[in-house]
């Protein structure tokens, strides 16, 4: 069916490129395409407080042309000191890390789209990824990135930084259609295949007097590479209990010898197979202008499924039949495939996000902006089978993980007072209320596909809330100096927390309510010795409060165990940034020296056991010191007017300075002096775009990162194995051609060299892209 579906797409490409030569001749004869003005409801200048404090980076639609972007997170993955862990196209776990906050410290970075939160401050690690798919890449007009918590406007969840997305608002009737096809070549261990997917995006917009209307539908389907490869290790043959266990071991072949992340011999027996990811998104935006005021209503609905029902076993018995579980013997090795390791899983997730933003002039000197948002999980249910569906011993049972009454609500209001007190003085003040609730149930099911409740295995949940108020003074002292002083006061509470223990999964253990108050001062001083030069020093204290999962989550499933930590304290960060910038007529060069000291850093630590199971707990590292330098060069018209470049290089040294609290418990396991996990020393990105004509762009990109560690102990030293944190150099290219003012077509490739590398899970292989865009 998919082949037939895409025959007409490929036919469109043939027609598209057959007209290319004719269009180039037309341009030479003086026929230039019109440049459409893109209107946004908010603009970069709206982040007024950040302009005096934070290092920033701005992406426009002109910059985005160089990127093979299927989903929103693709647009920011080449930005300085930023990493997106996107395991495959359509991945629901596209985590974000910025500066000294690694990709699993998801609650240290914030993402907003038209003022509505996309960050997921309920869970961390892979489950805490921003809900990127609530915004389609095709509707984005610009992205601004703020580095660090230097603005009083944002909480300690901005320790890494803030991503501000603004979408296009229709100024006339318009219809837009995107058709994208992508195909990946992937092989690792015993798996080798070509995997395909597609995306369809349709939007309609109109301007009816003072009312702006925008409707969109986005569907993405993709088959991913296996996300986990399973192994076991030879048992101790001298132990009597092991001898008894393997007395009737089945002789087999097929185990593949390699290494685990600790460089020990490991024998791989299978993988999770292809993941079939399908995401449907429906978006409604209504904007209304009246007098000096504007409103924008955002409604976004996501329906996501991820099916994994075809795991692979590499192991065969003497008769050549596939072996799915049991105690096995191969060439004198004693190995086990756990009964549940090659089971199937099926995720169904439905979410609804609602946001309303209002801004306007109260007086000539006072502007107001307020936003209210509500995010709720309508359904989030993952069903897992107890064995492989192909295992003759499978009886249909399984386990179910279900989220109930989970979501968040936010309300904030901000006032900007200009020229108050002295000329060039601006005051920004506001308040914010946030509430979060998470309830997670896990239970056995007699019928895994139906997910019936045959008895709880674990339950946990709770609520957190933050009330905050802030004020910031921005003062242009004179033509050369400016000053920002600010502070943020926050009241945090956790309440109604509960969890169960594995011995009594139906007995709820209540956790005492907790409250904390913190004040975070901010300071920034800027000096412009000449029109094209800027020096700025910024200093900030920031507190990041624990989220519900870190406090209360306690779960027991086939493959993983999570332990609650209700005693966690807030992370306490002291942040410095020294900026030196030189402006050019068509770009800028910038150096940032940054330093972060985080006390009581909350880190999740998973220990992977033989067979693939894991035990995860949250721990507090007493002090982590991160020092880094960023070199950024963005230039439009490099060497020749047609060539644009965005380049950045970052060196980051993140070290565990103090772990004395843990030493008192286990002095033989000190981690002081170790690298903080998932923090490569070097990162670099390059985007080059050559505008061959008004209609034709040719781009190339490079992403680089060196190896890091995945564990606090820094003992995961092996490379290019399942679970490793590999370095990589990924090269890509893209070309886009506008056949007419309405029709564009593109070709692209990522990971051109087909480099195999892992970031715990495997990065995608070489991926080809084809796209058609039509606007009316």
C-alpha positions, 0 to 999 in steps of 0.5 A: 500500500505504501508503494502505491501511495508514493508512486504519485509523489515520485511522479511529482518529483520527476515533473518538478525537476524537469522544469528546473532548466526552464525556470533558470532560463526564465530567471535570467530573462528577469522573471524573479519570484515574489518574496512573501512576508512572514508575519508572526504574532510575537517577535524576538524583541518581545523577549525584552528582559533576555535582550539585556541578560542572556546570550541569544541565537535567532533562527529565521525561515531563511536559516531553516532552509538548510535543514532536513526538518521533519519535526520541530526539534530538527530546527534547533539541533545545529545551535550552539551548546545544544543537543537533541537526542532524536533516535529516529524520525517520529521519536516521542523521546526527543530529549533536549540538553543545553550547556551544562545540562545534559540530554537527560536533565530535561527539566533544566530546559524550557520550550515555549511555542506562542507562549504555551509550554511544550517542556514536560516538567512531570518526568525526566530522562527519555520520558521528559522530552518536550512535546515537540509534535504539538507544533509542526515544523511547517508552521514555524516562523522563527525560533529564539534560543536564550542560554542560561537562567540570567533573566528573572522572567524564567525559573530555575528550569532555565538553567540550560536555557529557553527555546522560544518558538513563534509560528506564522499568523495568516495575513490573507487566505492561504493553503499549504501542503507538504509531502515528505518521504524518508528512507533509512539504511540501517544495520547493526548486530543481527539486524539489517534493513531499509526503513521508510516513512512519510509525512503529510502536512496540510494547513488553511489560513485566512484573515477575516477583518480583525480575525486570523484563522489557522487550521492544520493537520499533520500525519507522520508515519515511520518505521524505525531501526531497533532501539535495543539490542539484547545480550547476556554474559557467560555464567559462573560454571563453578557455582552449584546453583548455576550448574543445576540451572543449566543441567538441561540447557538447550544447545543453540547457535546464533549468539553474537560475541561483542562487548557491553559498555564496560568492555566485557564480553557480551553475547547478543541474542536479539533486538526489539525489531522495527518500531512503527510510529504514527502521529496525527496532530490537529491544530487550531489557532485563532487570533483577534486584534482589537484596538491596541490589543491582540489575542491568540488561542491555541488548540493542539491535539496529538494522537500517537501510537508506537507499535513494536510487535516483531522482535528478532531472535538471532538464536536457533536450536539444533533443528534450526528453529528460532529460540525465544527464551530459556537456559541455553548452551553455545560452544561451552557458554551458559547463556539465558534469554529471559522469558519477557525480553523479546516481548511486544509493546504497543503505546497509545497516547492522546494529548490536548494542549490549550493556550490563550495569550493576550497582549497590548498597551495599557498606557503609552508607557505600559505594556501587558502580556498574559498567558494561560495554558492547560495540558492534559493527557487524555490517554497514555497507555503502554501494553507489553506482552510477557513473552514474544508473540512468536514464543510457543510458550506465550499465553497472551498475558502481559503488563500495562502502564497507564497514566491517569489524571496527568497534566499541568496548568500555568498562568502568568502575567507580565508588565513592561514599563518603559521610560519609568523614572529615568530616560532609557529605564525599563521595568519588567515585572510579573507573576506566574502560577504552575501546577503539575500532577502525575499518576502512574499505574502499572498492572498485570494483564491477562490479555496484553492486547486489551490491557485489562487490570489483573492486579497492580504491580506498582502505583505512584504519583503526586502533585507539585506547584510553584508560585513566582513573582519577578522584577527586573530593571533594564537601564540604558545608562548611556550610549556605551553602558547598560545594566540589568538588575533583577530577582525572582521569588518562588514558593514551591510545594509538593503534595499528595505524593504516594507510591507502593512497594513491590512487596505490597503493590496495592498498599499506597504509602503516603509522602508528607507534603513539603514546601520551600521558598527561594529567591534568585538574584540576577545581574548583567552589565553591558559595555559597547566600546564601539557601534559594532562591539559588545561586551557583557557579563551576566551573573545569576543564581537559580533553583530548580525544584524536583519534579513529580517523577523524581520525588514519587515515581516507583515502578516495577515492570518486566524490563525496568525498576524505578525507585522513588526519592521524596527527600530530594532538595532543589538544585542550586545553581550559580551561573556566569557568562562573559560575552564578547561580540563583533557585529558585521554588516551581514552577521556577527562573531561571538565568544561566550565564556560560561561557568556553572556550579550546580549543588545537589544536582539531581541525576538519574542512574540506570544500571543495566543488568545481563539480559537487558533489564535495568534498575533506575534511581534518582540521586543528588550529586553534591556539586558539579562544576561546568566550564565552557567556551563557545565560538559562534560565527554567523555570516550572510554572504561569506566570500560571495554574496550567495553563500551563508554560514552558521558555525559554532564550536563549543568546549565544555568541561563538566566535572563532579567536584564533590560527592562527600555525602555519598562517600559516607555511605559507600567510600569505595565508590567515590565519583569525585573528579569524574566527568558528568554523564552525557557531556562531551568535551567538544561539540561543533555544528556547521550549516552552509547554504548557497543561493544558486538563484532566487529559486534554488538553494544548495546546503550542506551541514556537519554535526560533531561531538566526541565521546562521553560517559553515560554513568557517574562512575565513568566506567562505560568505556566501550564504543560503538556498542549498545548503551554507549555514549559515542562520539560522531561526525554526521554529514548531511546535504539538502537542495530545494528548488522552487518550480514556481511561486506555488511549488517547491521540491527538495532532496536531502540526506543525513548521515551521508557516510552511514556512520554507526554510533550509539547514544545509549540507543543507536543513532539513525543510519544514512537517511534520504529525504524527498519533499514537495511543498505547495502553497496557494 
